Amino acid sequence: MFNNLVGLGYGLVSFAIVIGVGSIILTKFGDSVASCASAYTYNATAQKCQNATGGDPTDPTNGGWVNTNYLNTQLGTSGLAGWAPAIIAFTVGMLFLGAFLIKKGREY
């Protein structure tokens, strides 16, 4: 039983690595393909197009940036990473159930 939980723990770690690395890669892809209207420059820190005075930030509208931004959103807390608390709660619940079932199976 606990061997299965160890595998689930490795799965959670892999899940976190995939989400973290995927978010970083998608953000960098979005930064590299972003294009702004004339008189605007792309600010990678804010991930917005800004005019010369730094005011009036807008999102880039080219298709490459829009698609990578959407995928980054789906990978983040409103998407795949939103399942992480449920998976952790399930894992802890299985750990306790496994411990109770192992004790119940022993007869002294």
Beta strands, then each sheet from edge to edge (+ up, - down):
strand 1: 40-43
strand 2: 48-51
sheet 1: 1+ 2-
end
